Amino acid sequence: MFVYDPERAPDPQQWLALDEQLRFSVVEKFHRASRIELPNAKAHALFHAFIENQIAMRHAPVLRAMDRLAKQGLSRHDCLHAIAWVLAHHFHELMTTDTGSPSATVQARYDAAVERLTANGWRAQIEE
């Protein structure tokens, strides 16, 4: 059985070989076992897994952000949360506006937001 720990990067090949539903499940199981209170455990696990997928697929903006945020003092787990926060805002924007933008433009906007992300910026947003 695969055991997930957000403080340790899973082996990319092993992670991507897991069924997508199992990826969500192991992340959710970690948070439940850690007794971390979440408003929506399933959504939280989905966003965690999405970011782990991007890391495993070597998505350059996310890899740079993980490194930058860690150097700015965030734990790996908090780095995942910070990037997932950007992704959640990006999804919200996509769902609530009709931009009609091509997918490459949408991806570029997300990548740019990830590139701008800082630990202090994320902390300020979550404290609001």
Residue pairs with C-beta under 8 A, 6 or more apart in sequence:
2 10
2 14
2 18
2 22
2 26
3 26
3 30
4 10
4 26
4 27
4 29
4 30
5 30
6 27
6 30
6 48
6 76
6 77
6 80
7 75
7 76
7 77
8 76
9 55
9 76
10 52
10 56
12 55
12 56
12 57
12 58
13 56
15 23
15 52
15 53
15 56
16 53
16 56
16 57
18 26
20 49
23 49
23 52
23 53
24 42
24 45
24 46
24 49
25 45
27 44
27 45
27 48
27 49
27 52
28 41
28 42
28 44
28 45
31 38
31 41
31 44
31 45
32 41
38 44
47 84
47 87
47 88
48 80
48 84
50 84
50 87
51 62
51 80
51 83
51 84
51 87
52 80
54 62
54 83
55 62
55 63
55 66
61 111
61 114
61 115
62 83
62 114
64 114
64 115
65 79
65 82
65 83
65 114
65 115
65 117
66 76
66 79
66 83
68 117
68 118
69 78
69 79
69 82
69 83
69 117
69 118
69 119
69 122
70 76
70 79
72 118
72 119
72 120
73 119
74 82
74 119
74 122
78 119
81 122
82 117
82 119
82 122
83 114
83 117
85 122
85 125
85 126
86 110
86 113
86 114
86 117
87 110
89 113
90 109
90 110
90 113
94 106
99 105
99 106
101 109
